[in-house]
Amino acid sequence: MPIATVNNNQLYYEIHGEGEPAVCMGGWGTYCHKSGRGLARGLTDKYQVLVFDYRGIGQSKDDLNSPASMKLYAADLIALLDQLGWNKVHLIGLVGMGCGVAQEVALSRPELVRSMVNMGCWSSVDDYLRDQLELFRTVHREIGFDAFQQFVCIYSFLPEFYNQNKHRLLGPDGEWGELRDNYVTHERLVDACLAHDTSDRLKDITTPTLVIHAAKDMVTSPRTTLPIEHGIPGAEGVTMENTAHVVVGKAQKIEFCNILFSFLDKH
């Protein structure tokens, strides 16, 4: 049960697989505590993958003394990588916040990063995204976690998938369970997301970058992901035409893995 002390805070992490170092980060959740399940199929066969709990999630502590920002969460990852002696890592950011963390790491410590993947992301929030994120946490605070969970699932999954899988998306073992009885952390994560702005600094990212656009994403659509592709010099972009905010189903996962590994293999 590895726990590192970084920035005067305790951070839980796991390492799965063997090979070149990679970090996989999601949104308001974690890839930890699942024995590697949830990671792209085959990723741990080719790479040594670091996953970790953000501050306040799972077994990571949060002293609440530092204002929440994407730079704060990036500083945690940088300190963890330094402790592990890792550099030239592949940063794989998926579904929101992990992408912002990756962008900040690539900007402040480019020597740590071999390549970067962004999906379901933004470089700054517009009114539409700002109001969505604010509304998600308002529902959590005012109505409760169960209403929040259902609300965010409706926005994050295609109707067909939701209809077939509602029974496992919702409830105690459902999505975003790390935030159940944990509104304080949710509030801080949203604060970091709202304040994230790299729009004027994307031009300074020198890391080889892939931006995956999910054409049916109702939260972070190509409206928010295309500016990242266009802003980072030499960035590649690929569109998944039938994908919403979360990649689900066998066909989508195969398509995603083909895109991901094609990029990683080049770098």
PASEBA-1860 file (N, C-alpha, C; in nm, 3 decimals):
! residues 267
1> MPIATVNN> 0.085/-0.119/0.000/0.000/0.000/0.000/0.089/0.125/0.000 ~ 0.150/0.160/-0.113/0.248/0.270/-0.115/0.183/0.407/-0.096 ~ 0.233/0.482/-0.003/0.189/0.619/0.022/0.313/0.706/0.028 ~ 0.317/0.809/-0.054/0.432/0.900/-0.059/0.394/1.031/0.009 ~ 0.490/1.091/0.076/0.471/1.224/0.132/0.524/1.325/0.031 ~ 0.433/1.401/-0.028/0.469/1.500/-0.129/0.403/1.633/-0.092 ~ 0.479/1.739/-0.099/0.426/1.871/-0.068/0.353/1.874/0.066 ~ 0.414/1.809/0.165/0.358/1.802/0.301/0.221/1.737/0.305
9> NQLYYEIH> 0.198/1.646/0.212/0.070/1.577/0.204/0.094/1.432/0.167 ~ 0.004/1.344/0.208/0.018/1.202/0.178/-0.060/1.167/0.052 ~ 0.010/1.101/-0.042/-0.048/1.067/-0.171/-0.037/0.916/-0.193 ~ -0.151/0.854/-0.217/-0.155/0.709/-0.243/-0.132/0.685/-0.391 ~ -0.053/0.581/-0.423/-0.027/0.549/-0.563/-0.008/0.399/-0.581 ~ -0.019/0.356/-0.705/0.005/0.217/-0.742/0.085/0.215/-0.873 ~ 0.162/0.109/-0.892/0.235/0.088/-1.018/0.199/-0.050/-1.071 ~ 0.157/-0.055/-1.195/0.116/-0.181/-1.258/0.195/-0.202/-1.387
17> GEGEPAVC> 0.233/-0.325/-1.414/0.295/-0.359/-1.540/0.444/-0.334/-1.544 ~ 0.502/-0.359/-1.661/0.645/-0.341/-1.683/0.666/-0.275/-1.819 ~ 0.779/-0.205/-1.831/0.813/-0.140/-1.957/0.844/0.006/-1.934 ~ 0.831/0.087/-2.040/0.855/0.230/-2.027/0.753/0.291/-1.931 ~ 0.792/0.398/-1.859/0.701/0.456/-1.761/0.588/0.537/-1.824 ~ 0.470/0.522/-1.768/0.353/0.597/-1.812/0.270/0.632/-1.690 ~ 0.197/0.741/-1.699/0.106/0.783/-1.593/-0.032/0.794/-1.655 ~ -0.132/0.735/-1.592/-0.270/0.744/-1.642/-0.355/0.816/-1.538
25> MGGWGTYC> -0.423/0.921/-1.582/-0.504/1.004/-1.493/-0.642/1.026/-1.552 ~ -0.743/1.023/-1.466/-0.880/1.048/-1.507/-0.931/1.181/-1.455 ~ -1.062/1.189/-1.437/-1.124/1.312/-1.391/-1.143/1.314/-1.241 ~ -1.268/1.319/-1.197/-1.298/1.326/-1.054/-1.303/1.186/-0.995 ~ -1.202/1.108/-1.021/-1.198/0.971/-0.972/-1.056/0.919/-0.974 ~ -1.043/0.787/-0.980/-0.912/0.727/-0.968/-0.910/0.594/-1.042 ~ -0.793/0.558/-1.089/-0.773/0.425/-1.146/-0.716/0.330/-1.041 ~ -0.705/0.376/-0.917/-0.649/0.292/-0.810/-0.754/0.197/-0.753
33> HKSGRGLA> -0.705/0.102/-0.671/-0.791/0.010/-0.595/-0.871/-0.084/-0.685 ~ -0.822/-0.108/-0.806/-0.896/-0.192/-0.900/-0.806/-0.295/-0.967 ~ -0.685/-0.313/-0.912/-0.589/-0.410/-0.966/-0.561/-0.387/-1.115 ~ -0.562/-0.260/-1.155/-0.533/-0.227/-1.293/-0.654/-0.228/-1.385 ~ -0.769/-0.272/-1.334/-0.890/-0.270/-1.418/-0.930/-0.126/-1.446 ~ -0.984/-0.104/-1.564/-1.021/0.030/-1.604/-0.917/0.098/-1.692 ~ -0.794/0.049/-1.685/-0.691/0.100/-1.775/-0.711/0.042/-1.915 ~ -0.659/0.111/-2.014/-0.670/0.062/-2.152/-0.617/-0.080/-2.160
41> RGLTDKYQ> -0.692/-0.166/-2.228/-0.654/-0.306/-2.238/-0.517/-0.319/-2.305 ~ -0.426/-0.388/-2.238/-0.292/-0.410/-2.292/-0.192/-0.305/-2.249 ~ -0.237/-0.197/-2.181/-0.144/-0.091/-2.144/-0.036/-0.142/-2.049 ~ -0.076/-0.221/-1.950/0.022/-0.270/-1.852/0.106/-0.384/-1.906 ~ 0.073/-0.435/-2.025/0.158/-0.535/-2.089/0.281/-0.470/-2.152 ~ 0.268/-0.343/-2.187/0.376/-0.275/-2.260/0.441/-0.164/-2.178 ~ 0.372/-0.118/-2.072/0.422/-0.003/-1.998/0.413/-0.026/-1.848 ~ 0.502/0.040/-1.775/0.493/0.045/-1.630/0.406/0.167/-1.597
49> VLVFDYRG> 0.286/0.141/-1.545/0.184/0.245/-1.536/0.165/0.290/-1.392 ~ 0.183/0.418/-1.370/0.158/0.480/-1.240/0.017/0.538/-1.239 ~ -0.058/0.504/-1.135/-0.189/0.566/-1.109/-0.187/0.615/-0.965 ~ -0.263/0.718/-0.936/-0.262/0.773/-0.800/-0.395/0.839/-0.769 ~ -0.423/0.849/-0.638/-0.542/0.919/-0.591/-0.509/1.067/-0.577 ~ -0.589/1.154/-0.642/-0.573/1.296/-0.618/-0.596/1.326/-0.470 ~ -0.550/1.441/-0.427/-0.575/1.486/-0.290/-0.724/1.470/-0.253 ~ -0.749/1.413/-0.137/-0.885/1.402/-0.088/-0.963/1.284/-0.142
57> IGQSKDDL> -0.904/1.207/-0.234/-0.971/1.091/-0.292/-0.906/0.965/-0.239 ~ -0.987/0.865/-0.212/-0.934/0.736/-0.169/-0.848/0.750/-0.045 ~ -0.724/0.706/-0.055/-0.633/0.709/0.059/-0.536/0.827/0.058 ~ -0.556/0.919/-0.034/-0.473/1.040/-0.035/-0.535/1.146/0.056 ~ -0.452/1.212/0.134/-0.498/1.315/0.226/-0.503/1.450/0.155 ~ -0.573/1.544/0.217/-0.577/1.681/0.167/-0.585/1.772/0.289 ~ -0.482/1.852/0.309/-0.479/1.935/0.429/-0.567/2.058/0.419 ~ -0.619/2.087/0.300/-0.713/2.197/0.275/-0.652/2.335/0.294
65> NSPASMKL> -0.523/2.341/0.324/-0.459/2.470/0.347/-0.416/2.537/0.217 ~ -0.396/2.458/0.112/-0.352/2.513/-0.016/-0.472/2.530/-0.108 ~ -0.491/2.649/-0.167/-0.601/2.666/-0.260/-0.594/2.563/-0.373 ~ -0.707/2.504/-0.407/-0.709/2.401/-0.511/-0.684/2.464/-0.647 ~ -0.592/2.405/-0.721/-0.564/2.450/-0.857/-0.504/2.333/-0.933 ~ -0.509/2.341/-1.064/-0.450/2.235/-1.144/-0.299/2.230/-1.122 ~ -0.238/2.346/-1.096/-0.095/2.349/-1.067/-0.063/2.275/-0.938 ~ -0.152/2.281/-0.839/-0.130/2.210/-0.713/-0.128/2.059/-0.737
73> YAADLIAL> -0.226/2.008/-0.811/-0.232/1.864/-0.838/-0.115/1.822/-0.927 ~ -0.074/1.909/-1.019/0.043/1.879/-1.102/0.170/1.876/-1.017 ~ 0.180/1.966/-0.920/0.297/1.968/-0.832/0.305/1.839/-0.751 ~ 0.191/1.785/-0.712/0.190/1.656/-0.642/0.248/1.547/-0.731 ~ 0.203/1.542/-0.857/0.254/1.440/-0.948/0.403/1.459/-0.974 ~ 0.446/1.582/-0.994/0.588/1.608/-1.019/0.672/1.560/-0.901 ~ 0.628/1.591/-0.780/0.703/1.549/-0.662/0.707/1.396/-0.651 ~ 0.596/1.331/-0.687/0.591/1.185/-0.683/0.686/1.126/-0.786
81> LDQLGWNK> 0.686/1.180/-0.908/0.777/1.131/-1.012/0.922/1.150/-0.970 ~ 0.952/1.263/-0.908/1.088/1.287/-0.862/1.129/1.185/-0.756 ~ 1.037/1.154/-0.664/1.067/1.055/-0.560/1.093/0.918/-0.621 ~ 1.015/0.884/-0.724/1.029/0.753/-0.788/1.151/0.749/-0.881 ~ 1.206/0.865/-0.912/1.318/0.870/-1.007/1.274/0.849/-1.150 ~ 1.149/0.881/-1.180/1.095/0.863/-1.316/1.114/0.991/-1.396 ~ 1.150/0.974/-1.523/1.146/1.085/-1.618/1.115/1.029/-1.756 ~ 1.093/1.117/-1.849/1.054/1.076/-1.985/0.936/0.980/-1.982
89> VHLIGLVG> 0.830/1.022/-1.913/0.711/0.938/-1.899/0.606/0.978/-2.002 ~ 0.522/0.883/-2.038/0.404/0.910/-2.119/0.293/0.955/-2.025 ~ 0.240/1.075/-2.045/0.129/1.124/-1.962/-0.001/1.104/-2.038 ~ -0.088/1.020/-1.983/-0.215/0.987/-2.048/-0.327/1.046/-1.963 ~ -0.384/1.156/-2.011/-0.493/1.222/-1.940/-0.625/1.195/-2.009 ~ -0.720/1.144/-1.934/-0.850/1.106/-1.991/-0.963/1.169/-1.909 ~ -1.068/1.207/-1.976/-1.192/1.251/-1.912/-1.167/1.364/-1.813 ~ -1.113/1.473/-1.861/-1.114/1.594/-1.782/-0.986/1.628/-1.711
97> MGCGVAQE> -0.991/1.620/-1.579/-0.890/1.681/-1.495/-0.749/1.629/-1.520 ~ -0.736/1.500/-1.549/-0.603/1.445/-1.574/-0.532/1.513/-1.689 ~ -0.608/1.564/-1.785/-0.548/1.635/-1.897/-0.491/1.769/-1.852 ~ -0.565/1.838/-1.765/-0.515/1.965/-1.714/-0.387/1.946/-1.635 ~ -0.383/1.841/-1.553/-0.262/1.810/-1.477/-0.146/1.784/-1.574 ~ -0.172/1.704/-1.677/-0.068/1.673/-1.775/-0.017/1.799/-1.843 ~ -0.107/1.888/-1.881/-0.064/2.013/-1.947/0.028/2.093/-1.856 ~ -0.007/2.102/-1.727/0.076/2.180/-1.635/0.212/2.115/-1.613
105> VALSRPEL> 0.216/1.983/-1.608/0.345/1.915/-1.594/0.431/1.938/-1.717 ~ 0.371/1.925/-1.834/0.445/1.945/-1.959/0.499/2.087/-1.970 ~ 0.429/2.183/-1.913/0.474/2.322/-1.918/0.585/2.351/-1.817 ~ 0.572/2.297/-1.696/0.667/2.333/-1.590/0.788/2.242/-1.584 ~ 0.772/2.115/-1.625/0.885/2.021/-1.620/0.888/1.938/-1.748 ~ 0.914/1.999/-1.861/0.908/1.927/-1.989/1.002/1.808/-1.996 ~ 1.113/1.810/-1.920/1.208/1.699/-1.926/1.150/1.572/-1.865 ~ 1.042/1.584/-1.790/0.980/1.466/-1.730/0.891/1.391/-1.829
113> VRSMVNMG> 0.856/1.456/-1.941/0.747/1.405/-2.025/0.799/1.361/-2.162 ~ 0.771/1.236/-2.196/0.807/1.183/-2.328/0.697/1.213/-2.429 ~ 0.572/1.196/-2.388/0.459/1.226/-2.475/0.338/1.256/-2.388 ~ 0.235/1.315/-2.448/0.114/1.350/-2.375/-0.008/1.317/-2.458 ~ -0.108/1.258/-2.392/-0.237/1.230/-2.454/-0.344/1.306/-2.376 ~ -0.429/1.379/-2.447/-0.542/1.450/-2.387/-0.671/1.405/-2.452 ~ -0.771/1.374/-2.371/-0.905/1.340/-2.421/-1.007/1.387/-2.319 ~ -1.116/1.445/-2.366/-1.218/1.494/-2.274/-1.166/1.610/-2.192
121> CWSSVDDY> -1.113/1.713/-2.259/-1.031/1.812/-2.188/-1.064/1.953/-2.236 ~ -0.992/2.048/-2.177/-1.005/2.187/-2.214/-0.878/2.260/-2.175 ~ -0.856/2.377/-2.237/-0.745/2.463/-2.197/-0.796/2.582/-2.117 ~ -0.925/2.612/-2.128/-0.992/2.710/-2.044/-1.142/2.684/-2.056 ~ -1.217/2.726/-1.956/-1.362/2.701/-1.958/-1.434/2.818/-2.023 ~ -1.534/2.785/-2.105/-1.625/2.888/-2.154/-1.748/2.887/-2.062 ~ -1.845/2.974/-2.089/-1.962/2.983/-2.002/-2.038/2.850/-1.995 ~ -2.046/2.780/-2.107/-2.122/2.655/-2.112/-2.059/2.551/-2.019
129> LRDQLELF> -1.928/2.531/-2.030/-1.860/2.433/-1.947/-1.858/2.479/-1.801 ~ -1.835/2.608/-1.778/-1.834/2.659/-1.641/-1.968/2.631/-1.572 ~ -2.077/2.659/-1.643/-2.208/2.640/-1.581/-2.238/2.492/-1.561 ~ -2.192/2.407/-1.652/-2.208/2.262/-1.631/-2.137/2.216/-1.505 ~ -2.010/2.252/-1.490/-1.933/2.208/-1.375/-1.991/2.263/-1.246 ~ -2.032/2.389/-1.247/-2.095/2.448/-1.129/-2.226/2.377/-1.096 ~ -2.301/2.344/-1.200/-2.430/2.279/-1.178/-2.412/2.139/-1.122 ~ -2.310/2.066/-1.170/-2.284/1.932/-1.117/-2.263/1.937/-0.966
137> RTVHREIG> -2.180/2.031/-0.920/-2.154/2.032/-0.776/-2.269/2.094/-0.697 ~ -2.347/2.183/-0.760/-2.466/2.235/-0.693/-2.566/2.124/-0.667 ~ -2.585/2.038/-0.766/-2.676/1.924/-0.748/-2.624/1.834/-0.635 ~ -2.494/1.808/-0.634/-2.434/1.726/-0.528/-2.459/1.790/-0.391 ~ -2.435/1.919/-0.380/-2.447/1.988/-0.251/-2.593/2.001/-0.206 ~ -2.681/2.039/-0.297/-2.817/2.074/-0.259/-2.913/1.956/-0.259 ~ -2.891/1.858/-0.346/-2.985/1.745/-0.358/-2.923/1.616/-0.308 ~ -2.792/1.602/-0.324/-2.726/1.483/-0.273/-2.648/1.408/-0.379
145> FDAFQQFV> -2.565/1.315/-0.333/-2.476/1.243/-0.424/-2.553/1.162/-0.527 ~ -2.659/1.093/-0.488/-2.731/1.007/-0.582/-2.784/1.085/-0.701 ~ -2.839/1.204/-0.674/-2.887/1.288/-0.784/-2.771/1.334/-0.871 ~ -2.660/1.373/-0.808/-2.541/1.412/-0.883/-2.493/1.297/-0.972 ~ -2.485/1.177/-0.915/-2.436/1.061/-0.990/-2.522/1.037/-1.114 ~ -2.654/1.042/-1.098/-2.742/1.020/-1.212/-2.728/1.133/-1.314 ~ -2.720/1.255/-1.266/-2.709/1.371/-1.353/-2.584/1.363/-1.440 ~ -2.470/1.335/-1.377/-2.344/1.333/-1.451/-2.337/1.212/-1.544
153> CIYSFLPE> -2.398/1.100/-1.505/-2.401/0.983/-1.594/-2.482/1.011/-1.720 ~ -2.592/1.082/-1.705/-2.675/1.114/-1.821/-2.597/1.200/-1.920 ~ -2.512/1.288/-1.870/-2.430/1.371/-1.957/-2.310/1.296/-2.015 ~ -2.266/1.189/-1.949/-2.137/1.129/-1.982/-2.145/1.006/-2.071 ~ -2.263/0.944/-2.080/-2.276/0.820/-2.157/-2.382/0.836/-2.266 ~ -2.362/0.764/-2.374/-2.463/0.765/-2.480/-2.594/0.707/-2.429 ~ -2.710/0.754/-2.479/-2.839/0.705/-2.431/-2.852/0.554/-2.439 ~ -2.804/0.495/-2.548/-2.818/0.350/-2.563/-2.742/0.276/-2.453
161> FYNQNKHR> -2.621/0.323/-2.422/-2.542/0.257/-2.318/-2.604/0.279/-2.181 ~ -2.652/0.399/-2.157/-2.716/0.429/-2.028/-2.839/0.340/-2.008 ~ -2.921/0.328/-2.110/-3.043/0.246/-2.099/-3.011/0.101/-2.066 ~ -2.904/0.049/-2.123/-2.870/-0.091/-2.103/-2.794/-0.115/-1.974 ~ -2.730/-0.011/-1.920/-2.637/-0.031/-1.807/-2.668/0.056/-1.686 ~ -2.785/0.115/-1.683/-2.822/0.204/-1.572/-2.804/0.136/-1.437 ~ -2.835/0.007/-1.430/-2.830/-0.066/-1.303/-2.689/-0.071/-1.244 ~ -2.586/-0.065/-1.329/-2.450/-0.071/-1.276/-2.380/0.065/-1.278
169> LLGPDGEW> -2.435/0.162/-1.352/-2.379/0.296/-1.351/-2.416/0.371/-1.224 ~ -2.535/0.340/-1.170/-2.586/0.411/-1.053/-2.583/0.324/-0.929 ~ -2.583/0.389/-0.814/-2.586/0.314/-0.688/-2.453/0.312/-0.617 ~ -2.446/0.240/-0.506/-2.324/0.240/-0.422/-2.197/0.198/-0.495 ~ -2.211/0.109/-0.593/-2.093/0.062/-0.667/-2.082/0.127/-0.804 ~ -2.156/0.236/-0.824/-2.160/0.300/-0.955/-2.051/0.403/-0.977 ~ -2.074/0.486/-1.077/-1.971/0.581/-1.122/-1.949/0.694/-1.022 ~ -1.826/0.746/-1.022/-1.786/0.859/-0.939/-1.809/0.831/-0.790
177> GELRDNYV> -1.800/0.704/-0.752/-1.823/0.667/-0.613/-1.722/0.726/-0.516 ~ -1.605/0.767/-0.565/-1.504/0.828/-0.478/-1.555/0.957/-0.415 ~ -1.658/1.018/-0.474/-1.709/1.144/-0.424/-1.829/1.127/-0.331 ~ -1.875/1.005/-0.313/-1.986/0.982/-0.220/-1.940/1.019/-0.078 ~ -2.022/1.095/-0.008/-1.987/1.143/0.127/-1.856/1.220/0.127 ~ -1.827/1.287/0.017/-1.698/1.355/0.002/-1.716/1.483/-0.078 ~ -1.815/1.563/-0.040/-1.844/1.684/-0.117/-1.729/1.784/-0.112 ~ -1.659/1.793/0.001/-1.549/1.890/0.013/-1.446/1.869/-0.097
185> THERLVDA> -1.410/1.742/-0.122/-1.314/1.713/-0.229/-1.372/1.750/-0.364 ~ -1.500/1.718/-0.387/-1.564/1.753/-0.514/-1.558/1.904/-0.536 ~ -1.585/1.981/-0.433/-1.581/2.126/-0.446/-1.442/2.174/-0.487 ~ -1.338/2.116/-0.426/-1.202/2.157/-0.457/-1.160/2.115/-0.598 ~ -1.202/1.996/-0.639/-1.170/1.952/-0.775/-1.234/2.044/-0.879 ~ -1.358/2.083/-0.853/-1.425/2.175/-0.946/-1.356/2.311/-0.946 ~ -1.315/2.358/-0.829/-1.241/2.485/-0.824/-1.119/2.479/-0.916 ~ -1.045/2.369/-0.910/-0.926/2.353/-0.994/-0.963/2.352/-1.141
193> CLAHDTSD> -1.071/2.283/-1.174/-1.114/2.274/-1.314/-1.157/2.410/-1.368 ~ -1.231/2.485/-1.287/-1.280/2.616/-1.332/-1.167/2.715/-1.354 ~ -1.065/2.707/-1.269/-0.955/2.803/-1.277/-0.850/2.765/-1.381 ~ -0.856/2.641/-1.431/-0.753/2.595/-1.524/-0.754/2.677/-1.652 ~ -0.639/2.732/-1.688/-0.630/2.812/-1.811/-0.487/2.805/-1.864 ~ -0.470/2.729/-1.969/-0.340/2.722/-2.037/-0.350/2.774/-2.179 ~ -0.461/2.840/-2.211/-0.486/2.878/-2.351/-0.375/2.963/-2.409 ~ -0.316/3.051/-2.328/-0.209/3.138/-2.378/-0.071/3.073/-2.367
201> RLKDITTP> -0.066/2.953/-2.306/0.063/2.887/-2.285/0.079/2.758/-2.366 ~ -0.027/2.717/-2.435/-0.018/2.593/-2.513/0.096/2.599/-2.614 ~ 0.120/2.716/-2.666/0.226/2.733/-2.767/0.363/2.699/-2.711 ~ 0.376/2.697/-2.578/0.505/2.669/-2.515/0.525/2.520/-2.486 ~ 0.425/2.437/-2.511/0.439/2.294/-2.489/0.516/2.233/-2.605 ~ 0.626/2.167/-2.573/0.712/2.105/-2.675/0.696/1.953/-2.679 ~ 0.616/1.900/-2.590/0.595/1.756/-2.581/0.513/1.706/-2.699 ~ 0.553/1.595/-2.764/0.466/1.535/-2.865/0.330/1.504/-2.805
209> TLVIHAAK> 0.224/1.553/-2.867/0.091/1.549/-2.807/-0.012/1.492/-2.902 ~ -0.099/1.407/-2.847/-0.216/1.357/-2.918/-0.341/1.407/-2.846 ~ -0.432/1.467/-2.920/-0.561/1.508/-2.866/-0.669/1.425/-2.933 ~ -0.745/1.352/-2.852/-0.854/1.269/-2.902/-0.985/1.344/-2.881 ~ -1.059/1.363/-2.989/-1.185/1.435/-2.984/-1.301/1.335/-2.982 ~ -1.389/1.348/-2.886/-1.508/1.263/-2.877/-1.626/1.339/-2.935 ~ -1.671/1.300/-3.053/-1.768/1.380/-3.128/-1.903/1.392/-3.058 ~ -1.940/1.295/-2.974/-2.071/1.297/-2.908/-2.061/1.331/-2.759
217> DMVTSPRT> -1.949/1.389/-2.720/-1.929/1.430/-2.581/-2.013/1.554/-2.552 ~ -2.098/1.547/-2.449/-2.184/1.660/-2.413/-2.119/1.751/-2.309 ~ -2.002/1.713/-2.259/-1.933/1.795/-2.159/-1.810/1.860/-2.221 ~ -1.717/1.778/-2.265/-1.594/1.830/-2.326/-1.591/1.787/-2.472 ~ -1.668/1.853/-2.551/-1.683/1.820/-2.693/-1.564/1.874/-2.771 ~ -1.560/1.849/-2.902/-1.454/1.911/-2.985/-1.449/2.062/-2.970 ~ -1.557/2.122/-2.923/-1.555/2.266/-2.895/-1.443/2.303/-2.799 ~ -1.417/2.215/-2.702/-1.314/2.244/-2.602/-1.183/2.172/-2.630
225> TLPIEHGI> -1.186/2.066/-2.710/-1.064/1.990/-2.735/-0.988/2.038/-2.859 ~ -1.059/2.087/-2.959/-0.991/2.134/-3.080/-0.894/2.250/-3.053 ~ -0.929/2.345/-2.965/-0.832/2.452/-2.937/-0.700/2.400/-2.880 ~ -0.702/2.286/-2.812/-0.577/2.228/-2.759/-0.493/2.175/-2.874 ~ -0.557/2.100/-2.964/-0.483/2.049/-3.081/-0.422/2.165/-3.161 ~ -0.502/2.270/-3.180/-0.455/2.382/-3.262/-0.353/2.468/-3.187 ~ -0.355/2.463/-3.055/-0.267/2.550/-2.977/-0.130/2.493/-2.951 ~ -0.116/2.360/-2.949/0.013/2.297/-2.920/0.086/2.271/-3.051
233> PGAEGVTM> 0.204/2.326/-3.068/0.276/2.307/-3.195/0.296/2.159/-3.228 ~ 0.255/2.121/-3.348/0.276/1.984/-3.395/0.183/1.880/-3.336 ~ 0.085/1.921/-3.257/-0.005/1.824/-3.195/-0.085/1.749/-3.302 ~ -0.109/1.621/-3.275/-0.193/1.539/-3.361/-0.334/1.534/-3.304 ~ -0.431/1.519/-3.391/-0.569/1.507/-3.348/-0.640/1.393/-3.417 ~ -0.720/1.319/-3.341/-0.800/1.209/-3.396/-0.941/1.222/-3.338 ~ -1.041/1.202/-3.421/-1.180/1.210/-3.377/-1.243/1.072/-3.369 ~ -1.304/1.042/-3.255/-1.385/0.922/-3.239/-1.530/0.965/-3.257
241> ENTAHVVV> -1.588/0.927/-3.370/-1.717/0.983/-3.412/-1.834/0.940/-3.325 ~ -1.828/0.821/-3.266/-1.943/0.766/-3.193/-1.919/0.757/-3.042 ~ -1.831/0.843/-2.989/-1.792/0.835/-2.850/-1.841/0.958/-2.774 ~ -1.893/0.933/-2.652/-1.935/1.041/-2.564/-1.821/1.072/-2.466 ~ -1.853/1.124/-2.350/-1.751/1.167/-2.255/-1.666/1.051/-2.205 ~ -1.725/0.934/-2.192/-1.655/0.816/-2.143/-1.654/0.710/-2.252 ~ -1.537/0.650/-2.276/-1.524/0.542/-2.374/-1.581/0.414/-2.313 ~ -1.682/0.357/-2.378/-1.746/0.236/-2.326/-1.779/0.142/-2.441
249> GKAQKIEF> -1.796/0.015/-2.409/-1.833/-0.084/-2.510/-1.712/-0.137/-2.583 ~ -1.722/-0.260/-2.628/-1.608/-0.328/-2.690/-1.555/-0.255/-2.811 ~ -1.644/-0.212/-2.901/-1.599/-0.149/-3.025/-1.525/-0.019/-2.997 ~ -1.581/0.064/-2.907/-1.516/0.190/-2.875/-1.381/0.168/-2.806 ~ -1.374/0.071/-2.718/-1.249/0.046/-2.647/-1.140/-0.004/-2.742 ~ -1.178/-0.087/-2.839/-1.080/-0.133/-2.938/-1.031/-0.015/-3.022 ~ -1.125/0.071/-3.065/-1.087/0.189/-3.143/-0.994/0.279/-3.063 ~ -1.029/0.301/-2.936/-0.946/0.385/-2.851/-0.805/0.328/-2.834
257> CNILFSFL> -0.797/0.199/-2.807/-0.666/0.136/-2.789/-0.582/0.143/-2.915 ~ -0.644/0.125/-3.030/-0.569/0.135/-3.156/-0.510/0.275/-3.173 ~ -0.590/0.377/-3.141/-0.543/0.515/-3.151/-0.431/0.541/-3.050 ~ -0.453/0.498/-2.926/-0.357/0.523/-2.819/-0.223/0.457/-2.847 ~ -0.225/0.327/-2.878/-0.100/0.255/-2.895/-0.027/0.296/-3.023 ~ -0.102/0.335/-3.125/-0.038/0.385/-3.246/0.045/0.509/-3.215 ~ -0.008/0.597/-3.129/0.065/0.716/-3.091/0.181/0.685/-2.998 ~ 0.156/0.607/-2.894/0.261/0.577/-2.797/0.379/0.503/-2.861
265> DKH> 0.348/0.413/-2.954/0.453/0.336/-3.019/0.550/0.425/-3.097 ~ 0.503/0.540/-3.142/0.588/0.631/-3.219/0.683/0.710/-3.129 ~ 0.654/0.710/-2.998/0.730/0.799/-2.910/0.793/0.722/-2.795
END
